[in-house]
Amino acid sequence: MHYGNHTTVKVELEASYPYSNFMGWYESLADYEREVWTHLAKSSDRTEQNTILITKKAIELYCLEMDLDYIPNSDDYLETIFKKLTNNLIMVSLMERDMVVLLSGEISMLGEPEFAITDRGKKFMGKIH
């Protein structure tokens, strides 16, 4: 990826991926890899290197889902897709722990799914308050 005084940035994707969206990528991960990515998403003291790693993955997944190879050269834009990836990772990990359920939509870099807290999630929230 190159930056500069351009309004867009060309994103160099690999020739092929074994996935085409967030859930395809997430489901392709081994359990320990899921834990690493979820930890990175939840980390409040992440390093610059970890921030770069998450941002690159967010750009990759966003471009795959949108079928794009250019994105706006904007910090706000990058922050938006960064947050989308971290939120997706957190929500999927909560679903795997039966803390939330997906009510509608799909978990992707584009969608706005609707979730509900399960009884187990409510009990857990009660314990930490």
Secondary structure by P-SEA (a helix, b strand, c coil): cccccccbbbbbbccccccccaaaaaaaccaaaaaaaaaaaacccccaaaaaaaaaaaaaaaaaaaccccccccaaaaaaaaaaaaaaaaaaaaaaaccccccccccccccbbbbbbcaaaaaaaaaac
